[in-house]
Amino acid sequence: MTLIFIFAVGELGRLWGVDYDRVGGHPLATILDSILIIVYTYLAYQAVNLYIDRKIIEEGGSLDDSPANPGEGDSEGGTGESRMATLLPIFRSVFIVLLFMVSVAFILSDWGVNIAPLFAGAGVVGLAIGFGAQTLIRDIFSGVFFLIDDAFRKGEYIEVGTVKGVIEKISMRSFQLRHHLGAVHTIPFGEITQLTNYSRDWVMMKLPLRLTYGTDVERVRKLIKKLGQQLLEHEQVGHLFLQPLKSQGVYSMEDSAMIIRVKFMTRPGDQFVTRKVVYGAIRDLFEKEGITFAHREVTVRLAEEGQASNLTPQQKEAISGSVRSIIDEEEAQRASTGAADPSKAAATER
């Protein structure tokens, strides 16, 4: 409708004898040319925007800032989007800037403005801005090389320094990480010195099991190996295993337990679903085979023999509080390192 209106006004002006010559022509001609440039710019923007949106959807990406493939049940992971789905929104931003600059240049040229000095002046101004905004330039160029290297993609779970999270948004100079507890971190590309990607290709999940010292380690190894083969046939998660569940033997020995570690390989984001099934299967298997988990124990030794019977209720409560603080500190340390334990902790006073 807009184009029809413009051409109708143009033909009406022609009937009234309006001179449409670009050089020294009627102002109405210049106005119509400017409107046409704006309309064509808008149409070009809409066409490219729709094309990019369709390609992002075809690549399995999302059109908003939320990742398209977050980990099922947990936000600590996920396969992320494809490389093309990550780069297309950035290409769109660059295209919009270039399209706007070209349209403004054509409009100014139609109104008789000599744009050559403007481009020369823009070069000088840009050089001055470049010297004054070296951090901004560093961020942009660092981001370009990170994207060329395919170091990360939208929706992947990464670690940068002390910050972890899922990549939600990528701009020209920075990106945003959504921590699994909800916080959003904005990190400029130029600030990245080391980046760890937890969502690329595959992940190896290692689970510690606290067992008593009387447990037959070889028997546990055989049971875990057999269980791993059975889990490959599991109707819900069997297809998620890239390598079956297997035992790594004794990993460490503590005061009250022998730590045996098991592992399996899966795709990023699937490790949390499979971990729940693996823990449940191990618990049922050990209960059936008579293998018991070791409870966490803290031994309190008194300086004098027989003094335990003479302790007052307040003294016993104080000792229990000290023991509880030790256990809580160990649990907090295990949680910070991502370790999990299917057995229950218990404190014993002696």
Backbone torsions as a table, in degrees:
resi	resn	phi	psi	omega
1	MET	NA	-39.1	-179.8
2	THR	-63.6	-43.3	179.4
3	LEU	-64.5	-41.0	178.6
4	ILE	-61.5	-41.4	179.3
5	PHE	-64.1	-41.3	-179.2
6	ILE	-64.9	-46.7	180.0
7	PHE	-65.1	-34.3	178.4
8	ALA	-65.1	-43.1	177.6
9	VAL	-64.4	-39.3	179.1
10	GLY	-63.0	-44.6	179.0
11	GLU	-66.8	-36.1	177.2
12	LEU	-64.5	-40.5	177.3
13	GLY	-65.3	-36.4	178.7
14	ARG	-63.2	-40.0	178.4
15	LEU	-64.5	-29.4	179.2
16	TRP	-85.8	4.5	177.0
17	GLY	84.9	22.9	178.9
18	VAL	-72.3	134.1	179.0
19	ASP	-86.2	115.5	-177.4
20	TYR	-96.3	14.4	177.7
21	ASP	-64.5	131.4	-175.9
22	ARG	-65.8	-29.4	-179.4
23	VAL	-95.0	108.1	179.4
24	GLY	72.3	23.6	-178.7
25	GLY	-80.0	-177.8	-179.3
26	HIS	-71.1	144.8	177.6
27	PRO	-57.3	-29.2	179.0
28	LEU	-62.3	-34.7	178.2
29	ALA	-64.6	-42.3	179.1
30	THR	-64.5	-40.1	179.2
31	ILE	-63.3	-44.5	179.5
32	LEU	-64.0	-40.5	177.6
33	ASP	-61.8	-41.8	-180.0
34	SER	-64.5	-41.3	178.6
35	ILE	-64.1	-39.8	179.0
36	LEU	-63.3	-41.7	178.9
37	ILE	-61.6	-42.4	179.1
38	ILE	-64.0	-42.2	-179.8
39	VAL	-64.7	-46.4	179.3
40	TYR	-63.7	-36.8	177.0
41	THR	-62.8	-44.2	179.2
42	TYR	-63.6	-42.8	179.6
43	LEU	-64.1	-41.3	178.3
44	ALA	-63.4	-41.0	178.4
45	TYR	-62.4	-45.9	-179.3
46	GLN	-63.6	-40.7	-179.3
47	ALA	-63.8	-48.3	179.9
48	VAL	-66.6	-38.4	-179.4
49	ASN	-63.4	-44.6	178.7
50	LEU	-65.7	-39.1	179.0
51	TYR	-63.6	-44.4	-179.5
52	ILE	-66.4	-41.3	177.6
53	ASP	-59.7	-42.3	-179.7
54	ARG	-66.1	-40.1	178.8
55	LYS	-67.2	-37.1	178.1
56	ILE	-62.6	-43.3	179.0
57	ILE	-65.2	-40.7	177.9
58	GLU	-62.7	-31.6	179.2
59	GLU	-82.2	1.3	179.3
60	GLY	83.6	15.5	-179.5
61	GLY	-90.3	-177.7	179.4
62	SER	-120.3	152.2	-177.1
63	LEU	-90.0	-10.3	176.3
64	ASP	-105.1	-168.4	-176.1
65	ASP	-84.7	-6.3	179.2
66	SER	-82.7	142.0	179.8
67	PRO	-65.6	145.9	-178.3
68	ALA	-78.1	-27.8	-175.3
69	ASN	-127.4	62.2	176.5
70	PRO	-70.4	159.0	179.4
71	GLY	-62.9	136.8	-179.6
72	GLU	-67.7	125.2	175.9
73	GLY	84.1	-21.9	179.8
74	ASP	-142.7	148.7	177.9
75	SER	-96.6	3.7	179.7
76	GLU	-87.4	66.9	178.1
77	GLY	146.7	-157.3	-175.0
78	GLY	117.7	153.4	-178.0
79	THR	-76.0	-16.8	-178.6
80	GLY	76.5	177.5	179.5
81	GLU	-90.5	171.2	179.6
82	SER	-71.8	166.7	-179.7
83	ARG	-63.6	-39.7	-179.5
84	MET	-66.8	-40.4	178.8
85	ALA	-64.9	-27.5	177.7
86	THR	-76.5	-39.0	-175.0
87	LEU	-82.0	-28.5	-174.8
88	LEU	-58.8	-43.9	177.7
89	PRO	-61.0	-32.6	177.5
90	ILE	-70.6	-41.3	175.8
91	PHE	-59.2	-38.5	179.8
92	ARG	-63.3	-42.5	179.4
93	SER	-62.6	-43.1	178.7
94	VAL	-63.8	-42.4	-179.8
95	PHE	-62.8	-41.2	-179.3
96	ILE	-63.1	-42.3	179.1
97	VAL	-63.3	-46.4	179.9
98	LEU	-64.6	-41.7	179.8
99	LEU	-62.6	-41.6	179.1
100	PHE	-64.7	-42.8	-178.9
101	MET	-65.0	-42.6	-179.9
102	VAL	-65.7	-40.8	-179.6
103	SER	-64.5	-43.9	178.3
104	VAL	-62.5	-39.3	179.3
105	ALA	-63.5	-42.7	178.9
106	PHE	-65.4	-40.7	-179.2
107	ILE	-65.5	-44.4	178.1
108	LEU	-62.7	-38.0	178.9
109	SER	-64.7	-38.7	178.3
110	ASP	-64.7	-30.9	-180.0
111	TRP	-87.2	10.8	174.3
112	GLY	85.7	11.7	179.4
113	VAL	-84.2	129.0	177.7
114	ASN	-77.6	108.2	-172.7
115	ILE	-86.3	-10.3	-179.9
116	ALA	-61.0	-47.4	176.4
117	PRO	-63.0	-30.8	178.8
118	LEU	-63.7	-43.1	178.8
119	PHE	-65.1	-39.8	178.4
120	ALA	-64.9	-43.5	178.1
121	GLY	-65.5	-36.6	177.9
122	ALA	-63.6	-34.6	178.0
123	GLY	-65.3	-42.3	179.0
124	VAL	-66.5	-45.1	178.6
125	VAL	-61.7	-42.0	179.1
126	GLY	-62.3	-37.8	177.6
127	LEU	-65.2	-41.7	178.4
128	ALA	-64.7	-42.2	178.2
129	ILE	-64.2	-36.4	179.8
130	GLY	-61.9	-41.7	177.6
131	PHE	-67.8	-35.0	-177.4
132	GLY	-84.6	-15.4	-177.8
133	ALA	-127.3	53.9	-178.6
134	GLN	-63.6	-33.4	178.6
135	THR	-63.6	-42.6	178.6
136	LEU	-62.7	-45.7	178.7
137	ILE	-61.7	-40.9	178.8
138	ARG	-62.4	-41.1	179.6
139	ASP	-63.1	-43.9	-177.5
140	ILE	-65.7	-47.8	-178.3
141	PHE	-67.7	-36.9	176.8
142	SER	-62.6	-41.8	178.4
143	GLY	-62.9	-39.2	178.2
144	VAL	-60.5	-45.4	-178.5
145	PHE	-71.0	-35.2	175.9
146	PHE	-63.0	-40.7	179.8
147	LEU	-71.6	-35.7	176.2
148	ILE	-64.5	-39.0	178.6
149	ASP	-75.0	-7.1	-178.7
150	ASP	57.2	44.1	-178.1
151	ALA	-72.0	-28.0	-179.8
152	PHE	-157.1	161.7	178.7
153	ARG	-137.8	162.0	177.8
154	LYS	-62.4	135.0	179.3
155	GLY	93.0	-7.2	179.9
156	GLU	-86.4	153.7	179.4
157	TYR	-98.4	117.4	-175.3
158	ILE	-129.8	168.1	175.8
159	GLU	-128.6	126.3	177.7
160	VAL	-125.0	106.6	-176.4
161	GLY	65.3	-119.3	179.5
162	THR	-99.0	7.1	-175.6
163	VAL	-109.4	135.2	176.0
164	LYS	-127.7	153.9	176.3
165	GLY	165.6	175.7	177.7
166	VAL	-92.8	132.2	-179.9
167	ILE	-69.9	118.4	-179.0
168	GLU	-102.4	-35.4	-174.3
169	LYS	-147.5	138.5	178.3
170	ILE	-125.0	125.1	177.2
171	SER	-114.3	-168.5	-176.8
172	MET	-71.7	-30.3	-174.7
173	ARG	-120.7	-7.5	-177.1
174	SER	-157.4	174.6	172.5
175	PHE	-143.5	161.0	-177.0
176	GLN	-112.5	134.5	177.1
177	LEU	-110.1	131.2	175.0
178	ARG	-100.2	110.7	177.9
179	HIS	-66.7	152.3	-176.4
180	HIS	-67.1	-11.4	174.3
181	LEU	-94.9	-1.7	173.4
182	GLY	114.4	-21.1	-178.1
183	ALA	-67.6	147.1	179.5
184	VAL	-111.7	126.2	178.7
185	HIS	-111.5	130.6	175.6
186	THR	-104.9	122.1	-173.9
187	ILE	-123.8	118.3	173.9
188	PRO	-67.0	144.5	-178.2
189	PHE	-61.2	-35.0	-177.2
190	GLY	-68.9	-15.1	-179.5
191	GLU	-87.4	-5.8	-175.7
192	ILE	-82.5	119.8	173.6
193	THR	-107.7	-28.2	177.7
194	GLN	-150.9	134.5	-177.4
195	LEU	-131.1	130.6	178.3
196	THR	-113.9	124.5	-178.7
197	ASN	-105.4	118.7	-179.0
198	TYR	-95.9	3.8	-171.8
199	SER	-121.9	25.8	-176.0
200	ARG	-109.6	122.0	170.5
201	ASP	72.6	-67.8	-176.9
202	TRP	-157.5	163.7	176.2
203	VAL	-133.6	147.0	175.7
204	MET	-107.3	115.6	-179.1
205	MET	-96.3	125.3	-179.8
206	LYS	-119.2	126.6	-174.8
207	LEU	-119.5	125.1	177.6
208	PRO	-86.0	140.8	177.3
209	LEU	-122.3	124.7	179.0
210	ARG	-90.8	112.2	-177.8
211	LEU	-122.2	157.1	179.7
212	THR	-71.6	160.2	-176.4
213	TYR	-69.0	-18.9	178.5
214	GLY	-83.3	2.7	-177.9
215	THR	-73.1	137.6	176.7
216	ASP	-78.7	107.6	-175.2
217	VAL	-64.5	-40.3	-179.7
218	GLU	-65.2	-38.7	177.6
219	ARG	-65.1	-40.9	177.5
220	VAL	-62.4	-41.3	179.6
221	ARG	-59.2	-44.7	-179.2
222	LYS	-67.1	-40.0	179.5
223	LEU	-65.3	-41.6	179.4
224	ILE	-65.2	-40.0	179.6
225	LYS	-64.1	-42.7	178.0
226	LYS	-65.6	-40.1	177.8
227	LEU	-63.3	-37.9	178.7
228	GLY	-60.6	-39.6	177.6
229	GLN	-68.2	-36.3	178.6
230	GLN	-68.1	-37.3	-179.8
231	LEU	-66.9	-24.2	176.0
232	LEU	-64.2	-21.8	178.9
233	GLU	-97.0	4.1	-179.6
234	HIS	-63.9	133.3	-172.9
235	GLU	-69.8	-23.5	-177.1
236	GLN	-97.6	-43.3	-173.2
237	VAL	-119.8	1.6	-177.4
238	GLY	-58.5	-38.3	-177.7
239	HIS	-76.2	-8.2	-177.8
240	LEU	-85.1	-14.9	-178.4
241	PHE	-80.3	125.5	171.2
242	LEU	-89.4	-30.9	170.9
243	GLN	-135.4	140.6	-175.5
244	PRO	-70.5	164.4	176.4
245	LEU	-65.0	134.7	178.1
246	LYS	-147.4	159.9	-179.6
247	SER	-93.1	141.6	175.2
248	GLN	-101.1	5.5	-179.5
249	GLY	79.9	-161.8	-177.8
250	VAL	-74.5	123.1	-178.6
251	TYR	-93.7	-40.6	178.7
252	SER	-159.9	167.4	-179.6
253	MET	-129.5	124.2	180.0
254	GLU	-109.9	-179.8	-177.2
255	ASP	-62.4	-39.2	-172.9
256	SER	-116.6	6.6	-176.4
257	ALA	-160.4	157.4	172.7
258	MET	-108.6	123.2	-174.9
259	ILE	-92.5	115.4	174.1
260	ILE	-108.4	131.4	-176.3
261	ARG	-110.5	137.1	175.7
262	VAL	-116.6	157.2	-178.2
263	LYS	-145.8	159.4	173.0
264	PHE	-155.9	158.7	-179.4
265	MET	-112.3	138.1	178.0
266	THR	-149.7	-178.1	179.7
267	ARG	-84.9	154.0	179.0
268	PRO	-58.0	132.0	-179.1
269	GLY	95.7	-25.1	179.8
270	ASP	-88.6	-10.8	-174.8
271	GLN	-67.3	-26.0	-177.5
272	PHE	-77.4	-35.8	177.0
273	VAL	-69.8	-46.2	-179.0
274	THR	-67.8	-32.2	180.0
275	ARG	-61.5	-40.9	179.7
276	LYS	-63.0	-42.1	180.0
277	VAL	-67.8	-40.8	-179.5
278	VAL	-63.3	-45.8	179.2
279	TYR	-61.4	-44.1	179.2
280	GLY	-62.6	-41.2	-179.7
281	ALA	-67.2	-40.5	178.7
282	ILE	-64.7	-41.7	178.3
283	ARG	-60.7	-47.2	179.6
284	ASP	-65.0	-39.7	-179.2
285	LEU	-65.8	-46.0	-178.8
286	PHE	-66.5	-36.2	177.5
287	GLU	-65.4	-38.1	178.8
288	LYS	-69.8	-37.9	-176.3
289	GLU	-90.4	1.1	177.7
290	GLY	77.2	21.3	177.9
291	ILE	-94.0	124.9	-174.6
292	THR	-106.0	144.2	173.8
293	PHE	-78.7	148.1	179.1
294	ALA	-86.6	129.9	176.0
295	HIS	-81.8	148.5	179.5
296	ARG	-73.9	128.7	-177.4
297	GLU	-125.9	146.1	173.4
298	VAL	-127.7	121.8	-178.4
299	THR	-95.8	127.5	178.5
300	VAL	-108.8	118.0	179.9
301	ARG	-106.3	131.6	179.0
302	LEU	-95.5	153.8	-175.2
303	ALA	-66.8	-34.4	-176.9
304	GLU	-114.8	143.6	179.0
305	GLU	-66.2	140.7	176.0
306	GLY	74.0	6.9	-177.7
307	GLN	-75.9	-20.5	-177.8
308	ALA	-60.7	-35.6	-178.4
309	SER	-71.9	-17.9	-177.4
310	ASN	-96.7	2.4	-178.9
311	LEU	-70.9	140.3	175.4
312	THR	-79.3	160.3	177.5
313	PRO	-56.0	-36.2	179.0
314	GLN	-65.5	-39.3	178.6
315	GLN	-67.0	-41.7	177.7
316	LYS	-62.9	-39.8	179.2
317	GLU	-65.9	-38.0	178.6
318	ALA	-65.5	-41.0	177.4
319	ILE	-64.0	-42.6	179.0
320	SER	-61.9	-38.3	178.0
321	GLY	-65.3	-39.1	177.8
322	SER	-65.0	-41.4	178.4
323	VAL	-64.2	-42.3	-179.4
324	ARG	-62.6	-38.4	179.6
325	SER	-65.1	-36.9	177.6
326	ILE	-63.9	-45.3	-179.7
327	ILE	-65.2	-42.8	179.4
328	ASP	-62.5	-38.5	178.7
329	GLU	-65.0	-40.6	178.1
330	GLU	-66.6	-40.4	178.9
331	GLU	-64.9	-39.3	178.5
332	ALA	-64.5	-38.2	178.8
333	GLN	-67.1	-39.2	178.0
334	ARG	-65.9	-39.8	179.9
335	ALA	-66.3	-37.8	-179.5
336	SER	-68.0	-27.0	178.2
337	THR	-92.2	-0.6	177.2
338	GLY	83.5	6.9	179.9
339	ALA	-75.0	151.3	-179.9
340	ALA	-128.8	152.5	-177.2
341	ASP	-141.7	117.4	-178.0
342	PRO	-78.5	-14.1	-178.7
343	SER	-86.7	163.5	-179.5
344	LYS	-99.3	142.6	-179.2
345	ALA	-88.1	146.4	178.6
346	ALA	-143.4	144.4	178.6
347	ALA	-107.8	136.3	-178.7
348	THR	-125.6	127.6	178.4
349	GLU	-95.2	135.3	177.9
350	ARG	-131.5	NA	NA
